[in-house]
Amino acid sequence: MMIDNKVIEKQTGHKRVFVTGMGVMNSIADSLNGFEKALRQGKQGIGFFQNRPAREPVHIGAEIHNFSLEEKINHMASLWDIPSSFINKVKKSSRRSPFPIKVALSVLLEAYIQAQLFEKPIIEDRLGIIVAGNNLTYSLRTHYADKFYKDPEYLSPMYALQYMDTDHVGVLSEIFGIAGEGCTVGGASASGNVGIIKAYQMLQLGVVDACIVIGALADLTDMELQGFFNIGALGGKKFRTEPEKACRPFDKEHEGFIYGQASGCLILESMNSVNVRQINPLAEVLGGKIVLDGNRLSNPSEAGEIKAMQSVITECNIDVTEVDYINAHGTSSPLGDTTELKAIKEVYGKEISRIPINSTKGLTGHGLYAAGVVEAIATIIQMRSGFIHPNKNLDNPIDKEFLLAGEKAIPSQIKIAMSNSFGFGGINTSILMKSI
């Protein structure tokens, strides 16, 4: 598929960037096909904790269950022609890796296969990687803590490497032969979008031909969850015995986000590389903006959210009438949901009655660092398959002016979509994507 770039580059001054591979894992699916099916069905993965002690008051979330990297690799190898030397390398190098890295390997492998990088490789120093997320190894630290205080000299030497976020970059680049630019980026709950935007900027600068973006799994300990509860950000109080009802984006009975384990991978690629490798892209990334509102606390900023959305619309040289769908940040937080809808109304005006809005977090829980990447994948799936997934538990909307998705999936032709992610510390991000 040859893509003509001349007209669009002349109009916007930007090089065109495409998504050529995706991979995902969360509480409702362990593959792209499974994720599409779950989105269509409005499947929800929130329940009582099974993989950790269910301590009050924090005892519900959307966990990944029964994951085995070896079983996942073997399954993928049965479906696609993956070099046996690569399979052995993954199994050997990842044997002692912590859970988040094993999940990252799984989603990257799925995206790598979809992008046909085994058959049509990119020169290793023209392939980059960004791992979106920070403080990724708290659970590992907790695991080692008791042993350390009892016998410090028996602390595993690997801990000196594993406690740093860059272990994600090191393990993934070693296994997949990535020798271009690479780093981790942190933006709290906006990390996923921050990673996508920074990869897009790397491609604009021409420093790589393709960039892998990993939305890293936030493997929180009980201490982090309690901290979120104490600050008033976590839900699950009213519906403590009915976890499937606890996450309610844009519903009047929302009370806070519900933690969800998730990871996603996008491979962003330049137009020239797409043409040289002769592959069919999945979607186009039109652009993205990061805006700070100068606030270290957890409360959202309507002005910051407005500026992020308006800035990316202006930068991409489109009109609000061209946007067909918004994947909202929509955490199920009373202040957060209300602020986001006010910001959307300010940006889109009368278009709010036309543009479908939903929140993937209502199904997957809040994946924190991975949320932006997982929701970009959900957006692309809906764009390509022509539907809008349900908003779970939206029984009594906080504002009926908006076209908020209901309990069932609906057909929809999406040409241009916006996806929002906002994070503690005044970090506001918005990206725009276009169907192919």
URFEN-V135875 format. One record per residue. N is the residue number from 1. RES is the residue in one small letter. SS is DSSP state (a for helix, b for strand, c for the rest). PHI is phi as a letter, one per 30 degrees, with the letter a starting at -180 (999 if undefined). OMEGA is omega in radians with two decimals (999 if undefined). Layout:
# URFEN-V135875
N/RES/SS/PHI/OMEGA
N/RES/SS/PHI/OMEGA
This chain:
# URFEN-V135875
1/m/c/999/3.10
2/m/c/d/-3.09
3/i/c/c/3.12
4/d/c/d/-3.01
5/n/c/c/-2.90
6/k/a/d/-3.04
7/v/a/d/-3.07
8/i/a/d/3.12
9/e/a/d/3.12
10/k/a/d/-3.09
11/q/a/d/-3.01
12/t/a/c/-3.06
13/g/c/i/-3.11
14/h/c/c/2.98
15/k/c/d/-3.11
16/r/c/d/-3.09
17/v/b/b/-3.06
18/f/b/b/2.97
19/v/b/c/-3.11
20/t/b/c/3.12
21/g/b/a/3.12
22/m/b/b/3.03
23/g/b/b/-3.05
24/v/b/a/2.97
25/m/b/a/3.10
26/n/b/a/-3.05
27/s/c/d/-3.10
28/i/c/c/-3.12
29/a/c/a/3.08
30/d/c/c/3.13
31/s/c/a/3.11
32/l/a/d/3.14
33/n/a/d/3.11
34/g/a/d/-3.14
35/f/a/d/3.11
36/e/a/d/3.14
37/k/a/d/-3.13
38/a/a/d/3.11
39/l/a/d/3.13
40/r/a/d/-3.08
41/q/a/d/-3.03
42/g/c/i/-3.13
43/k/c/d/-3.14
44/q/c/c/-3.07
45/g/c/c/-3.06
46/i/c/d/3.13
47/g/b/a/3.07
48/f/b/d/3.11
49/f/c/e/3.06
50/q/c/c/-3.07
51/n/c/c/3.12
52/r/c/a/3.10
53/p/c/e/-3.14
54/a/c/d/-3.11
55/r/c/c/3.02
56/e/c/d/0.04
57/p/c/c/-3.09
58/v/c/c/-3.03
59/h/c/b/3.11
60/i/b/b/3.12
61/g/b/a/3.14
62/a/b/c/-3.04
63/e/c/c/2.93
64/i/c/d/-3.09
65/h/c/c/2.97
66/n/c/h/3.12
67/f/c/d/3.04
68/s/c/b/3.14
69/l/a/d/-3.13
70/e/a/d/3.11
71/e/a/d/3.13
72/k/a/d/3.13
73/i/a/d/3.14
74/n/a/d/3.12
75/h/a/d/3.14
76/m/a/d/3.12
77/a/a/d/3.10
78/s/a/d/-3.11
79/l/a/c/-3.08
80/w/c/b/-3.13
81/d/c/d/3.13
82/i/c/c/-3.13
83/p/c/e/-3.12
84/s/a/d/3.12
85/s/a/d/3.11
86/f/a/d/3.13
87/i/a/e/3.12
88/n/a/d/3.13
89/k/a/d/3.12
90/v/a/d/-3.10
91/k/a/d/-3.11
92/k/a/d/-3.03
93/s/a/d/-3.05
94/s/c/c/-3.00
95/r/c/e/-3.10
96/r/c/c/3.14
97/s/c/d/3.09
98/p/c/d/-3.07
99/f/a/e/-3.11
100/p/a/e/-3.14
101/i/a/d/3.10
102/k/a/d/3.09
103/v/a/d/3.10
104/a/a/d/3.09
105/l/a/d/-3.13
106/s/a/d/-3.10
107/v/a/d/3.08
108/l/a/d/3.13
109/l/a/d/3.11
110/e/a/d/3.12
111/a/a/d/-3.13
112/y/a/d/3.12
113/i/a/d/-3.12
114/q/a/d/3.12
115/a/c/d/3.10
116/q/c/h/-3.08
117/l/c/d/3.00
118/f/c/d/-3.09
119/e/c/d/-3.07
120/k/c/b/-3.00
121/p/c/d/3.01
122/i/c/c/3.12
123/i/c/e/-2.94
124/e/a/e/-3.14
125/d/a/d/3.01
126/r/a/c/3.10
127/l/b/c/-3.12
128/g/b/c/3.11
129/i/b/b/3.02
130/i/b/b/3.05
131/v/b/c/-3.08
132/a/b/c/3.13
133/g/c/k/3.13
134/n/c/b/-3.08
135/n/c/h/-2.96
136/l/c/d/-2.99
137/t/c/b/3.14
138/y/a/d/-3.13
139/s/a/d/3.09
140/l/a/d/3.13
141/r/a/d/3.11
142/t/a/d/3.14
143/h/a/d/-3.09
144/y/a/d/-2.94
145/a/a/e/-3.09
146/d/a/d/3.13
147/k/a/d/-3.12
148/f/a/d/-3.09
149/y/a/d/3.10
150/k/a/d/-3.12
151/d/c/b/-3.06
152/p/a/e/-3.07
153/e/a/d/-3.12
154/y/a/c/3.07
155/l/c/d/-3.12
156/s/c/e/3.08
157/p/c/e/-3.14
158/m/c/d/-3.10
159/y/a/d/3.13
160/a/a/d/3.08
161/l/a/c/-2.98
162/q/a/d/-3.08
163/y/c/d/3.13
164/m/c/d/3.12
165/d/c/e/-3.10
166/t/a/d/3.06
167/d/a/d/3.04
168/h/a/e/-3.12
169/v/a/d/-3.10
170/g/a/d/-3.11
171/v/a/d/-3.09
172/l/a/d/-3.13
173/s/a/d/3.11
174/e/a/d/-3.08
175/i/a/d/-3.04
176/f/a/c/3.08
177/g/c/i/-3.14
178/i/c/c/-3.07
179/a/c/b/3.04
180/g/c/d/3.12
181/e/c/d/3.13
182/g/b/a/-3.14
183/c/b/a/2.94
184/t/b/c/3.08
185/v/b/b/-3.14
186/g/c/c/3.07
187/g/c/b/-3.09
188/a/a/h/-3.09
189/s/a/d/3.08
190/a/a/c/-3.03
191/s/a/e/-3.11
192/g/a/e/3.10
193/n/a/d/3.08
194/v/a/e/3.11
195/g/a/d/3.12
196/i/a/d/-3.12
197/i/a/d/3.14
198/k/a/d/3.06
199/a/a/d/3.09
200/y/a/e/-3.14
201/q/a/d/3.08
202/m/a/d/3.13
203/l/a/d/3.05
204/q/a/d/3.14
205/l/a/d/3.11
206/g/c/i/-3.10
207/v/c/d/3.05
208/v/c/b/3.04
209/d/c/c/3.09
210/a/b/b/3.14
211/c/b/b/3.08
212/i/b/d/3.07
213/v/b/c/3.10
214/i/b/c/2.94
215/g/b/d/-2.98
216/a/c/d/3.11
217/l/c/d/3.09
218/a/c/c/-3.09
219/d/c/c/-3.01
220/l/c/d/3.02
221/t/c/c/3.12
222/d/a/d/-3.11
223/m/a/d/3.12
224/e/a/d/3.14
225/l/a/d/3.11
226/q/a/d/3.10
227/g/a/d/3.08
228/f/a/d/3.12
229/f/a/d/-3.09
230/n/a/d/3.14
231/i/c/d/3.10
232/g/c/i/-3.08
233/a/c/d/-3.01
234/l/b/c/3.09
235/g/c/c/3.09
236/g/c/j/-3.12
237/k/c/d/-3.10
238/k/c/d/-3.08
239/f/c/c/-3.05
240/r/c/d/3.11
241/t/c/c/3.12
242/e/c/b/-3.00
243/p/a/e/-3.13
244/e/a/d/3.13
245/k/a/c/-2.96
246/a/c/d/-3.12
247/c/c/c/-2.96
248/r/c/b/3.14
249/p/c/e/3.06
250/f/c/i/3.08
251/d/b/c/-3.07
252/k/c/d/3.13
253/e/c/c/3.06
254/h/c/d/-3.10
255/e/c/b/3.13
256/g/c/k/-3.10
257/f/b/d/3.05
258/i/c/c/-3.10
259/y/b/d/3.09
260/g/b/b/3.06
261/q/c/d/-3.10
262/a/b/a/3.00
263/s/b/a/3.12
264/g/b/b/3.11
265/c/b/b/2.97
266/l/b/b/2.98
267/i/b/c/3.11
268/l/b/c/-3.00
269/e/b/b/3.13
270/s/b/d/3.11
271/m/a/d/-3.13
272/n/a/d/-3.14
273/s/a/d/3.09
274/v/a/e/-3.14
275/n/a/d/3.13
276/v/a/d/-3.12
277/r/a/d/3.10
278/q/c/h/3.10
279/i/c/b/-3.14
280/n/c/c/3.12
281/p/c/d/-3.10
282/l/c/c/-3.12
283/a/b/a/3.09
284/e/b/c/3.02
285/v/b/c/-3.10
286/l/b/d/-3.13
287/g/b/l/3.14
288/g/b/a/3.14
289/k/b/b/3.02
290/i/b/c/-3.11
291/v/b/b/3.06
292/l/b/c/3.08
293/d/c/c/3.03
294/g/c/i/-3.09
295/n/c/b/-3.10
296/r/c/d/-3.03
297/l/c/d/-3.05
298/s/c/c/-3.06
299/n/c/d/-3.11
300/p/c/d/3.13
301/s/c/c/3.11
302/e/a/d/-3.12
303/a/a/d/3.13
304/g/a/d/3.13
305/e/a/d/3.09
306/i/a/d/-3.09
307/k/a/d/3.13
308/a/a/d/-3.12
309/m/a/d/-3.14
310/q/a/d/-3.09
311/s/a/d/-3.11
312/v/a/d/3.08
313/i/a/d/3.12
314/t/a/d/-3.11
315/e/a/d/-3.11
316/c/c/d/3.05
317/n/c/h/3.07
318/i/c/b/3.11
319/d/c/c/-3.13
320/v/a/d/3.13
321/t/a/d/-3.13
322/e/a/d/-3.12
323/v/c/d/-3.05
324/d/c/c/-3.01
325/y/b/a/3.06
326/i/b/b/2.96
327/n/b/c/-3.01
328/a/c/d/2.99
329/h/c/d/2.91
330/g/c/h/-3.03
331/t/c/d/-3.01
332/s/c/i/3.05
333/s/c/c/-3.11
334/p/a/e/-3.12
335/l/a/d/-3.12
336/g/a/d/-3.13
337/d/a/d/-3.12
338/t/a/d/-3.14
339/t/a/d/-3.12
340/e/a/d/3.13
341/l/a/d/3.07
342/k/a/d/3.13
343/a/a/d/3.12
344/i/a/d/3.13
345/k/a/d/3.13
346/e/a/d/-3.11
347/v/a/d/-2.97
348/y/a/c/3.08
349/g/a/h/-3.08
350/k/a/d/3.14
351/e/a/d/-3.09
352/i/a/d/3.11
353/s/a/d/-3.10
354/r/c/c/-2.98
355/i/c/d/3.08
356/p/b/d/3.12
357/i/b/b/2.99
358/n/b/b/3.12
359/s/c/b/3.13
360/t/c/d/-3.14
361/k/a/d/3.09
362/g/a/d/3.13
363/l/a/c/-3.02
364/t/a/c/-2.90
365/g/c/i/-3.09
366/h/b/c/-3.14
367/g/c/d/3.08
368/l/a/h/-3.05
369/y/a/e/-3.07
370/a/a/d/-2.95
371/a/a/e/-3.08
372/g/a/d/3.14
373/v/a/d/3.13
374/v/a/d/-3.12
375/e/a/d/3.01
376/a/a/d/3.09
377/i/a/d/3.10
378/a/a/e/3.12
379/t/a/d/-3.13
380/i/a/d/3.09
381/i/a/e/3.14
382/q/a/d/3.10
383/m/a/d/-3.06
384/r/a/d/-3.05
385/s/a/c/3.00
386/g/c/i/3.07
387/f/b/a/3.03
388/i/b/c/-3.11
389/h/c/d/-3.05
390/p/c/d/2.89
391/n/c/c/-3.08
392/k/c/d/3.04
393/n/c/i/3.10
394/l/c/d/-3.09
395/d/c/d/-3.08
396/n/c/b/-3.05
397/p/b/e/3.12
398/i/c/d/3.11
399/d/c/a/-3.05
400/k/c/d/3.07
401/e/c/d/-3.02
402/f/c/d/3.06
403/l/b/c/3.13
404/l/b/d/-3.14
405/a/c/e/-3.10
406/g/c/c/-3.03
407/e/c/d/-3.11
408/k/c/b/3.07
409/a/c/d/3.11
410/i/b/b/3.08
411/p/b/d/3.11
412/s/c/a/3.07
413/q/c/c/-3.06
414/i/c/c/3.08
415/k/c/c/3.12
416/i/b/b/-3.08
417/a/b/b/3.04
418/m/b/c/3.05
419/s/b/b/-3.09
420/n/b/c/2.97
421/s/b/b/-3.13
422/f/b/b/-3.06
423/g/b/b/3.03
424/f/c/e/-3.13
425/g/c/i/3.07
426/g/c/i/-3.11
427/i/b/c/-3.12
428/n/b/c/-3.13
429/t/b/b/3.07
430/s/b/b/3.10
431/i/b/b/3.07
432/l/b/b/3.12
433/m/b/b/-3.09
434/k/b/b/3.12
435/s/b/d/-3.14
436/i/c/c/999
